[in-house]
Amino acid sequence: MVADSGGSGAVRAAGRVNAPRPALVEASPVGVPRRVNRIGVACLREEWRVVDRWWTEAPVDRRYFDLVLESGEHACVFRDEEAGCWFSQRA
């Protein structure tokens, strides 16, 4: 038999997994990140673009960068072309 999990301790706030967070990005004139949250970029591993839902009222137009920072940390950032803002997201 399974115990009742309806107690207040079992209730958790629902949230998006891996939700994008705003990021401070300094980019080159062609839009490639040079610094992310004030840490220099050591290596650009990959770049790709996602254009989706263009037929809806909430289109997605993002330019993603998979980076290694000078601290050794791995970072995935994207520029939301619709909003004109940078975000970080776990890869």
C-alpha distance (Angstrom), angle and dihedral (degrees) to the residues before:
residue distance angle dihedral
M1 . . .
V2 3.81 . .
A3 3.80 119.7 .
D4 3.78 118.9 -119.4
S5 3.82 108.6 -92.4
G6 3.80 94.1 -172.1
G7 3.80 93.8 105.3
S8 3.79 121.9 115.5
G9 3.82 91.0 -104.7
A10 3.79 90.9 65.5
V11 3.80 95.5 54.0
R12 3.80 114.3 95.5
A13 3.74 130.9 178.0
A14 3.77 110.7 -101.7
G15 3.77 115.0 -126.8
R16 3.76 140.5 162.4
V17 3.76 115.4 -86.7
N18 3.80 112.4 -126.4
A19 3.80 94.0 3.9
P20 3.83 114.3 -177.8
R21 3.81 116.5 -104.2
P22 3.81 126.1 -156.0
A23 3.82 112.5 -96.5
L24 3.78 133.9 -163.3
V25 3.81 104.6 -127.5
E26 3.80 128.6 175.9
A27 3.80 108.3 -159.8
S28 3.80 136.3 -169.6
P29 3.82 119.4 -110.0
V30 3.84 88.9 -91.4
G31 3.82 91.9 52.3
V32 3.82 102.2 -102.3
P33 3.84 113.0 139.3
R34 3.82 116.3 -108.5
R35 3.81 97.6 172.9
V36 3.80 131.8 17.9
N37 3.81 118.2 -162.0
R38 3.83 88.0 -16.0
I39 3.84 94.3 -53.8
G40 3.81 118.2 116.3
V41 3.80 121.6 -116.6
A42 3.82 112.3 -115.7
C43 3.81 98.3 -179.1
L44 3.79 138.9 8.6
R45 3.80 104.1 -144.2
E46 3.79 100.3 178.2
E47 3.79 143.1 -11.6
W48 3.80 129.2 -160.5
R49 3.78 141.2 160.7
V50 3.80 130.3 -132.5
V51 3.80 119.7 -160.7
D52 3.79 112.7 172.8
R53 3.80 143.3 143.8
W54 3.82 89.7 30.5
W55 3.80 88.1 150.7
T56 3.84 93.2 60.4
E57 3.79 135.2 71.8
A58 3.84 88.7 -106.7
P59 3.82 106.1 52.5
V60 3.80 121.0 179.9
D61 3.81 119.9 -136.4
R62 3.81 112.3 164.6
R63 3.81 135.6 159.9
Y64 3.83 109.9 -153.3
F65 3.82 129.2 -158.6
D66 3.80 126.4 -167.4
L67 3.82 105.6 -155.4
V68 3.78 144.3 177.0
L69 3.80 111.8 -145.6
E70 3.80 126.1 -145.2
S71 3.82 87.4 -106.7
G72 3.82 88.5 62.7
E73 3.80 91.0 -110.2
H74 3.80 119.6 137.3
A75 3.82 115.3 -127.7
C76 3.77 135.6 -175.3
V77 3.80 113.7 -164.2
F78 3.76 133.3 169.7
R79 3.76 138.1 -169.6
D80 3.77 114.2 -134.2
E81 3.80 100.2 -141.6
E82 3.82 92.1 -165.6
A83 3.83 93.3 55.6
G84 3.82 97.5 28.1
C85 3.83 91.5 -130.9
W86 3.81 137.0 121.7
F87 3.80 124.7 -125.1
S88 3.80 137.0 -179.0
Q89 3.77 123.5 -140.1
R90 3.79 135.0 175.0
A91 3.77 111.0 -102.1
